[in-house]
Amino acid sequence: MGTPLFIKVCGLRTEQDVDTAVEAGADAIGFVFAESPRRIDAGTARRLARRVPDGVMTVGVFRDQPAAEVRELLDASAMRAVQLHGQEDLAFYDALRPDGRTLIRGVAVRGDVPRHGERGEDILLLDAPVPGAGEVWDRAGKQLPEPGRAWLLAGGLDPRNVAEAVRSARPWGVDVSSGIEISRGVKSPELITAFIEAARAAG
């Protein structure tokens, strides 16, 4: 038996969505602090994070924000992990590492696929060229991370296509946001459950 597929559900903003994701078996819940229709404040994220059991990762998602702001929001919201989804350099990651949180590096793949660990990240997330837009990116001919590396496949995944994506790309895990929405920024509990069930069955 291999390692079970890691499933991250991102951009949640309501108690119902968080409870649904946890009950369906998500391994991580993402809260967006970057500019986005899914953005929430630290107080709301902290309140929602209290509903998440210890065994499920809570992730604060940022993009090109000052390190002091990132650390302040992480502390105020009590996140267990941080996802940097912009142009943050190695020094930025080094500055956050002593905090002891899991570091996730989100990359919009436009050319060559980056190597896992280039920024000292614990988890590498490979996303579409326009993150959050619900676009599937072309993986044909791309050199994806080797087996055993902790990397998440993201970008245009939904309950209908995640199983095929898992079988073809063989990622360590998957990440979803727009693919479980009924309108931009508004999640569907039914789609959350369907996505996790489909991904789990394939992984």
N, C-alpha and C positions, 0 to 999 in steps of 0.2 A: 504494500500500500504506500502511495506517495503522500506528500503533504497535501492536506485539503486545500482547495482553492480559497484564496483570501478575497473577500468581497467588501468593497467600500462603497457606501451610498452617500452621495455628497449633496450639499446645498439644502439641507433640511431646515425648516423654520417653525414647525408646529409640533406640539406634543403628540398628536396622532401619527404624524409621519415618523417621528423618532420611535415611538412605541411599536409601530408596524415593522420598521426595519429591524429592530432588536428581536422582536418575536419571530420574524421570518428567518433570522439567523445571520444577519450582517456581522462582519468582523470589525468594521470601522464605520463611524458616522462623521461626515464632514460638515463643518460650519464655515461659511464663507464670510471673511472679513474684508476681502478685496472689493473694488467697485464692481457691482453685479446686481441683476434683478434678485439674486438669492442672498444678498448681503444682510446680515443681522448684527445687532450690537452685542457687546460683551456680556451685558446683563442677561439678555435673552438666551445667549449661548450657554451661559453658566447654569441658568435654570433648566434648560433642556438637557444639558450634560448630566445633571443630577439623576435623570431618568435612565441613564446608560449604565449597565452593570460594569464592574471592574474588568471583566474579561473582554470587553469591547472597547476598541480604541476610539477616543474622541480627537478629531483633527481640526485645527484651525488653519484655514486656507488664505494665503496672502499672495499679492503680486506687486513687486516693485515698491514696497512700502519701507520707510525707514526702520532700521533695526530696533531703535528704541520704541517705536510704535508697535512693532510686532511683539516684542517682549512684554510690553504693557498690556496688550490685548490678550496675550496668552495667559498671563498671570491672572488678569481680571476674570477670564472665562474658565480658568482651571482646565485647559486643554492638556491632553496627554501626549499629543504629537503636533508637529507643525509641518505644513506643506507649503513650500515656496514655489510659485508658479510663474516667476518672471525671469529677469536677467541677473538674479543675485549671484555674486561670485563666491569663490572658495572662502574668502575672509568673512563673508556674511554667515556662511554655514559654521565656520569655526567659532564665530562670536556666540552663536546659539547653542553649540554643542555642550558647553558646561552645564546648561540647564537640565540636561538629562532626558529631554523629550526625544521621541523617535523623530528623525528627520526624513521628510519625503521631498524629493526633488521632482517637480512637474516640468515636463519639457514638451513644447509644441514641435512635433517632428516635421521639419520642412525639407530636410536633406538627409544627411547621414544620421543614423541612430546613435545617440551618445552612449558611452560606456557607463555601466553601473559603477558608482563609487567615485566618479570624477570630482564631485564636490564633497566627498566624504559622507554622502547620504546613506541612510539605512535602507530606504526603498526608493526605487526609480519609477516614476509614472510617465508613460509615453502617451501623449495626447495628440489630437488632430491639430493641424496648423492654426485653426481658430478655436481655442478652448471654449467649451460651453455652448458651442453653436449647434451641437447635435450632428456634426459631420463625421462620417466614417473616413479614415485616412487609408491611403493605399499602402499596404504592407508588402506588396509583391516586390521581390528583389531586395528587401531590407534585411540587414543582418541584425536580428533581434537578440536580446541578451541570452546568453547560454543557459541551459537548464541549471537549476539550483540557485540562480540569482533572484533576489527579491525585487520583482518588477511588476507593475500593474499596467494592464492594457486599458486605455480609455479612448473616448472619441466616437460618438455616434452609436454606442451600444444601447440596446433596448431588449425587452423580453423576447422579441422575435429573432434577433440575430446573434445574441450573446453565446448561445450554445455552439454555433458554427465557428465563431471567433475564438472561443476557448479551444476547440478541437484543432483548429488550423494553426494558431499562434502559440499555443501551449504556454500561456503566461503563468506566472506565480499567482497572480490575482487580477481582478477586474475592478474598474471604477465606473460609476454611472451617476449622471445628474439629469441632463435634459431628456434622456430616454425614458424617464419615469414621470414625466410631466404631462399634464393635460393642457397647460398653457405656460408661457415662459415664467419660470419661477414658482409655479404651483404644482406640487407633487400629487400623485394619485396613489393612495394606499394599495389599491388593487395592482397597479403596475409595479410598485415596489416589491410586493410579494411575488408577483409573476416573474420579475427579473431574477430575484434571488433563487427561486425554485429552479428556473431554467439554467442559471449559471452553475448552481450546485450539482444538478443532474449531469451536466457536461463535464464538470471538473472532478 
